[in-house]
Amino acid sequence: RSFGNPVSDLGSLSESVTLYVSRASEKLRSQKSYAGAVSVYIMTSPFNKEARYSNSKTVSLPSPTDDTMQLVSVALWILKGIYKSGYRYQKAGIMLSNLAPNEGQQIDLFGFKPAISKSDKLMSVMDKINRKMGKQHLRIASMGYKQPWAMKQEKKSKGFTTKWNELIFAS
């Protein structure tokens, strides 16, 4: 996603990556899927003539998961590895890949299949609260609250074709 204003600090990039991973992992859980790999990318503006930089990295997970905290941890580790100070970043993003259904996951070598973990229960509770109270009501702390990097949307046009409450009615 593009930022409203270019950002140069690792903290702002970390907040945005955390937000994107959080949204993606919620979708994973709603689709009853796990991710087996996490990719992160960052880039400066392609129109910046003097200082351009872009990089990305993908890491395979030891076992597939839909846990927001685990996925955020891996994504932030990747971000720290590809981040270079001194640049004004215009875009950051994530991709979850090697998706698989959460049912029928292969058990370990000794046939041990763990019961529903604390993590699964926590993610379920977070999703229920966020559905009831509104998006991002409960969030991972590294997501931040002020988000000065957020995309500017003051002049955004209405979503006539995608949102029922923004349909135009003729009388």
N, C-alpha and C positions, 0 to 999 in steps of 0.2 A: 504494500500500500504506500501511496505517496503521503508525505507529511505536508501540513499546511505551511510550515516554515522549515527550512533545512535544519537539521540538528547535528551537533558535533560531539556531544557527550555520550558516553557509554550508558549512563543512567536512563536517558530518554529512549535510546534504542532498546534497552532491556525492558522498559515499560511496554513499548509497542510490541515487541516480540512476545512478551508474556500475555498480552491481550489477545494476540492472534492465536497463540497456542491454546489459550483458554477457550476461545470460541470454537476452534477446530476439535478439541477434545470433547466439548459438549455435543457437537454433531456426531462424533464417533459413538458416544454412548447412546444417543437417540437412535442411531442406526444399528446398534448392537454389534459394533466392530472394534477391532484393535488395530493399532498402528505398529509396524515393525521397524520403521526408520523415520528419522526426523531430519529435515533439511532447513537451513537458514540462509538467507541471502541479504546483502546490504549493497547499496550503490549510491554514488553521487549523481548529480544531474548530468545527463549526457550532453547538455548544452554548455556546461561549465568548461571553458577552454583551457584554464590553467591547471586545476587539480582534479583529476578524475580518478575514481577508484571503485571497483566492484569486486565482490568475492562471495563465494558460497561454499557450503560444505554439507555433506550428508553423513549421518552416523546411523548405523544399524543398531537396533536395541538388542540386548541379550535375550529378552523375551517380549513378545508383543504386549501392548498395554493400552488402556484408555484413561489412565490416571493422569489428571491435569498436572499434579505436582511433579510426577516423574518426567513427563514430557517437557514441562517448563524447565526443569533442572537440566535436561540434556540440551534443550534449545539455547539456554543462557550460556552453557559451557561452550557450545559451538560459536555463539556470538563473540564471546571473549577471545576465542582463537582467531577469528577473521577480522575483528575490529582493529582499525589503525587510527590513532589520534591525528588531529590536524586536518581532517576532511569534514566537509559539510554534507551530511548524508540526506538524500532526497527520498530514498525508498528503502524499506525493509520488509521482509516477508518470511513466511515459513511454509513448509509443505510436509504433510504426513503421508508416508507411502508404505508399501508392502501391507496393505490393508487386508484383514482377514476377519471372518465372523468370530464373535467371541464364544460361541458355542462350539464344541468339538475341538477345543485347543488341545494340542498334544501334551500329554502329561510327561513328567520327568522320567529319567531312566529307571527309577525304582518304583514307578507306578503311583507315586504320591500326588494326589490332586488336592490342593489346599481348599479349605472351606472359604466361604465368602470372607474376604479380608476386611480389615478396618478401613482400608483405602476405598474399597468398593462401596462400603456403607457411607463413608464421608462424601464421596462423589455423588452418590444417590441423593443424600440429604441436601447438598449444595444445589444440585439441579432442581430439586423440588422447590426449594426456597426461591431460587431465581425465577422459576416459572410462575410462582405465585406472587412474589413481591416485585418482579421486574428484572430485566437483564442486568447482570453485574452487580446485583444487590450484595451478594457475597462474592468476594474475589480474592485472588492470590495477592499477597501484599506487594510483590514485586511489580504489579501492574500499575501502581501509583494511583493518585486521585486527581491531580491537576491536569495532567496530560497536555502540556503546552505544545507538544508535537502533533496533536490531533488535526485531522484534515479540516480545513475551513469549509463550512457548509451554509453560510449565510445566504448565498446566491444560488443555492441548489434548487433546481426545478422540482415541481411536485411529481410524485410517482403515479401518474394517471393509469399506467398499464400494469402496475405491480401492487398497488395498495387500494383496497376497497374504500377506505375512509377518505381517499384523495380523488375519487372519481368526480368528474364534472357532471352535473345534472342540468338538463335543459327544462325550463318550465314554460 
